[in-house]
Amino acid sequence: MPSHDPTHCREQLATLMAESNTRLAALEALLTREYEMLQTQDVEGLEKAGTARQQCIGHILRIEDERRALCRATGRGDDPAGLHSLLAWCDPTGLLLPAMQEFRERTQRCREQNDRNGMLVNARLQGVS
């Protein structure tokens, strides 16, 4: 990968962001289904959903690793500041901003759904004890 080519870098980042957003959309759907199964106490469904959720999170983490590697390959840190620096260099006109915004929104919704599911599990566990 030529780290000196901003266009190539932007294209790679766009691909990674699109993959992330697709996986996050899948995770959102899984978390919604999981919540429904928690409400109906579908133990078998929950086991399958948990496996699917873990696989989906694994894919998201792999994509995140690739994004960090892209930052490092261009001489930047692999933290949020490095990503911002990378974006400023390879995407000065902001073509990737909509995908970044979608990523932030989807990530936040997944966190909220995961927290909601956890609260329901905890409430059920307290009800049992």
C-alpha positions in Angstrom: 0.0 0.0 0.0 1.6 3.3 -1.0 1.3 5.4 2.1 2.2 8.5 0.2 -1.0 8.5 -2.0 -3.9 10.3 -0.3 -6.4 9.1 -3.0 -5.6 5.5 -2.5 -5.7 6.0 1.3 -9.1 7.7 1.1 -10.4 4.8 -1.0 -9.1 2.2 1.5 -10.6 4.2 4.4 -13.9 4.5 2.6 -14.0 0.8 2.1 -13.3 0.1 5.7 -15.9 2.6 6.9 -18.5 1.1 4.6 -17.7 -2.4 6.0 -17.9 -1.0 9.5 -21.3 0.6 8.9 -22.6 -2.6 7.3 -21.4 -4.7 10.3 -22.8 -2.1 12.8 -26.2 -2.2 11.1 -26.1 -6.0 11.4 -25.1 -5.7 15.1 -28.0 -3.3 15.7 -30.4 -5.8 14.2 -28.9 -8.6 16.3 -29.2 -6.5 19.5 -32.9 -5.7 18.7 -33.6 -9.4 18.2 -31.7 -10.3 21.3 -33.9 -7.8 23.3 -37.0 -9.4 21.9 -35.7 -12.9 22.9 -34.8 -11.6 26.4 -38.4 -10.4 26.8 -39.9 -13.7 25.7 -37.1 -15.7 27.6 -36.2 -17.6 24.4 -33.1 -19.3 25.9 -32.2 -21.3 22.8 -32.6 -18.3 20.5 -30.5 -16.3 22.9 -27.6 -18.8 22.7 -27.6 -18.5 18.9 -28.0 -14.8 19.0 -25.0 -14.5 21.4 -22.8 -16.5 19.0 -23.9 -14.3 16.1 -23.3 -11.1 18.1 -19.8 -12.2 19.1 -19.0 -13.1 15.4 -20.3 -9.7 14.3 -18.2 -7.9 17.0 -15.2 -9.9 15.9 -15.7 -8.6 12.3 -16.0 -5.0 13.6 -12.8 -5.4 15.6 -10.9 -6.8 12.6 -12.0 -3.8 10.5 -10.9 -1.5 13.3 -7.5 -3.2 13.4 -7.2 -2.6 9.6 -8.1 1.1 10.1 -5.4 1.4 12.8 -2.9 -0.3 10.6 -3.7 2.2 7.8 -3.0 5.1 10.3 0.3 3.5 11.3 1.3 2.8 7.6 1.0 6.6 6.9 3.1 7.5 9.9 0.3 8.4 12.2 -0.8 7.1 15.6 -3.6 4.6 15.7 -5.7 6.6 18.2 -8.6 9.0 17.4 -6.1 11.9 16.9 -4.3 9.7 14.3 -7.5 9.0 12.5 -8.4 12.8 12.4 -4.9 13.5 11.1 -5.3 10.8 8.4 -8.7 12.2 7.4 -7.3 15.7 7.2 -4.6 14.5 4.8 -6.4 12.0 2.6 -9.9 13.6 2.7 -9.5 17.4 2.9 -12.9 18.0 1.2 -14.8 15.8 3.7 -16.1 13.1 1.3 -16.0 10.6 4.1 -17.8 12.8 6.7 -21.2 11.2 6.1 -19.8 7.7 6.6 -18.0 8.9 9.8 -21.2 10.4 11.1 -23.1 7.2 10.3 -20.4 5.2 12.1 -20.7 7.4 15.2 -24.5 7.2 15.3 -24.6 3.5 14.7 -21.9 2.9 17.4 -23.9 5.0 19.9 -27.1 3.1 19.1 -25.4 -0.3 19.5 -24.0 0.8 22.9 -27.4 2.0 24.0 -29.1 -1.3 22.8 -26.4 -3.4 24.5 -26.8 -1.4 27.7 -30.6 -1.8 27.5 -30.2 -5.6 27.0 -27.8 -5.8 30.0 -30.3 -3.9 32.2 -33.1 -6.3 31.3 -30.8 -9.3 32.0 -29.8 -7.8 35.4 -33.5 -7.0 36.3 -34.4 -10.6 35.4 -31.5 -12.0 37.5 -32.6 -9.8 40.5 -36.1 -11.0 40.1 -34.9 -14.7 40.2 -32.8 -14.1 43.3 
